[in-house]
């Protein structure tokens, strides 16, 4: 029960970590990498892809440490929570929102709102910086945003 709770809490905390990193780091001193994400992609990869590679390397290291240390169950659970968030983020943000998987056409209202909110972020460069919780609902409802308007 404790293991599952740590996984779930870590997953939820990652939305706030993601928001803060996106707002203050990606749109701050690491804009040099992130700006590629706000431009049309030429090819499969963009400079912004260094972030998931970096964070997944850390998560894998934490998983290894948690799995090999006899007292590392909590660390392993946290690493699984971080990784689960990363997987959800990848599927929603990269494959669905940015259409890296062109075949992925979901008609789920919540996901469509997220896609529209992200289009606003790309168009204006400001809020919302989060993915799951910070969807800027009022602005999405007020403005008719084409969900295919995301770069």
Secondary structure, 3 states (H helix, E strand, C coil): CHHHHHHHHHHHHHHHHHHHHHHHHHHHHCHHHHHHHHCCCCCCCCHHHHHHHHHHHHHHHHHHHHHHCCCCHHHHHHHHHHHHHHHHHHHHHHHHHCCCCCCCCCCCHHHHHHHHHHHHHHHHCCCCCCCCCCCCHHHHHHCCCCHHHCC
